[in-house]
C-alpha cells in the first residue's frame, strides 16, 4: 500500500508540474500577437499558423476564452469598423493525441474531496457525463499529463480533475481556486427549462490574473445550462440605452406584430445614428420582459404584475436587433424590486412574493426604502444573490443575448437600518467597507454566472460618473472592478456632466481613464442625451458631438453610449428641436469614432 501511495503521489506531482508548464505555455501563446487590432472584452485565441492579415477581428469580438486579451488602443481606421462578421465554434474537439495530452497507466482507489463533474475528455469544456459527490470513491485507470485523472464511471472510462481527488484515508485536500465543482440539481424551476446543472460558486478572493478554466463559485446553487450561441460584440461599442420607459409604451396591450413593428422602428433609428449596440431593460422592478421561472411578467403589458403576454418580448427584441447587426445586451436592475401595491398583486409562487409575505425575510432579504417607494434586495444574504444569479443564468442560457448589463442601482441608502441585522451578524466593524465587499461578491458572482452559461457573452456595469459617490454612497467598488480580473468585461461610467459643471465632463473622463488598468476591460463613456436643452451649455446644438469627439480623441476609451432612446428620438427630450439640431454633427462624430 505504501508503494502504491508513493507511486500515485509521484505521478500526480509529475502531472501537475507538466500541467503548470503547459498552462504557462498557453498563457504565453495567449498574449497579444503583433497584429494591431483592438479587442472588446475577450477574444478567441489566434493560432500561430493563421496569417494575421486573414484574421479580421478589428471589427468585432466573438469571444470564447476569458483569459485571452489584447490592447485597448485603437489602431484600425474607423471606416473599417462597421460590419460584424459571424464566427462559428470549432466543429470538432481535438483528440487527446492532437491536443498533446498523454495518459500514464495507473490503478487504485481515490476519493472525491468535493463535488466534481465527470467529463468525457480531460478538459473542462468536454461533455459532462455525471458527477461525484464529496466522499465518493472511484477506481482510477490513468493519469493525464494535464493533471486530470481517468476513472471508471458508469461502466466506462472518463475523466475527473485531479485537484478534486485524494487518496483514500487522506485529509480533505485544499480546494482549488479554478477547475470543476458543479453538481447536478434534481429540482427544476417551476416553468419548464432545458437540462440544467448546478454551478457551485467559490468565495475565494478574486485573482489578479485571468482565471485558467471555468468560472465557479461556492455556496450558491445556480442553475445553468451551456448556451452554444456565439455572441456578437464590437471592438468599439456605440450604444443606446433602452430603459423601461422606452419599452413600456411599445408593450402596453400590444400583440406580437405591433410590438415587433415598434421595436424594429426604434432599432432602425439606432442604426441610422451609426450605433451598433443596444442596452435594453429586461428587468427593472423585480419583473421580467420575457418568460421567467424566477420573476413575474412585467405589468407594462397588462397593468397587472404576472399576467403573461402570448408572445415573448425578449425573443422579438433579440431577433430584431440581430437582423440589423445590433449587439443586444440585456439590462437588469438586480437589487431594486417593486412597490407595495405591485407586491399585493404578485402571484404567490414567486420567491419575491414569499419573502415579502414572511416576517423572517421582509426587512432582511428585502427592505422597503421610503425615498424611492420600492423594496430593495439586500445582497448580504447568499439566498438573495442566488436568486439574482439564477435570473441571470436563465437569460443567458435560454436567450441569445450578447451581454448582461447592470447600472448604478446598488444600495439605495446610506442608512444603517437597511442591513442592520446582516452587518451585526458579520462581525465587521467598518460598515462602508463591508457593504463594498458585499457588492463586490454580487458583481463577481454575476460575472461568474454569465461566463458559466456562455463564455462569449459580455458582462458590463454602468456606475455613476462620480467615482467618489460610487465608493461612499452606493458602495460600488469601481476601483477594484477596473483593476482585478473576474468582475466585468466592460464598464460604462455615466459621465452625465457638461464641460462647465463643477465636476466637469473632461475631468471625470480623464479620471476614469486612469482607473481602468486591465487591458481586457473596455471603457465606454456614458453620455447624457436626456440633458439636451436643460441649460445654456446643453442648448448649443452641438454638446453631444463635442463630448463624443472628446472621448474619441482619448486613449483608453473604446466606445460611447447615449442615454436614452426616448431622449434621442422621442418626446422624452427636453427640446426636440434642439435634439434635431444635434443630429447632423452627432452622426458624423459617431461615424468618426
Secondary structure, 3 states (H helix, E strand, C coil): CHHHHHHHHHHHHHHHHHHHHHHHHHHHHCCCCCCCCCCCCCCCCCCCCCCHHHCCCCCCECCCCCCCCCCCCCCCCHHHCCCCCCCCCCCCCCCCCCCCCCEEEEEEEEEECCCEEEECCCCCCCCEEEEECCCCEEEEEEEECCCEEEEEECCEEEEEEHHHEEECCCCCCCCCCCCCCCECCCCCCCCCCCCCEEEEECCCCCCCCCCCCCCCECCCEEEECCCCCCCCECCCEEEEEECHHHHHHHHCCCCHHHHHHHHHHHHHHHHHCCCCEEEEEEECCCEECCCCCCCEECCCCCCCCCCCCCCCHHHHHHHHHHCCCCEEEEEECCCECCCHHHHHHCCCCCHHHHHHHCCCCECCCEEEECCCCEEEECCCCHHHHHHHHHHHHHHHHHCCCCEEEECCCCCCCCCCCCCHHHHHHHCCCCHHHHHHHHHHHHHHHHHHHHHHHCCCCEEEECCECCHHHHHHHHCCCHHHHCCCCCCCCEEEEECCCCCCCCCCHHHHHHHHHHHCCCCCCEEEEEEEHHHCCCCCHHHCCCHHHHHHHHHHCCCCEEEEEEECHHHHHCCCCCCHHHHHHHHHHHHHHHHHC
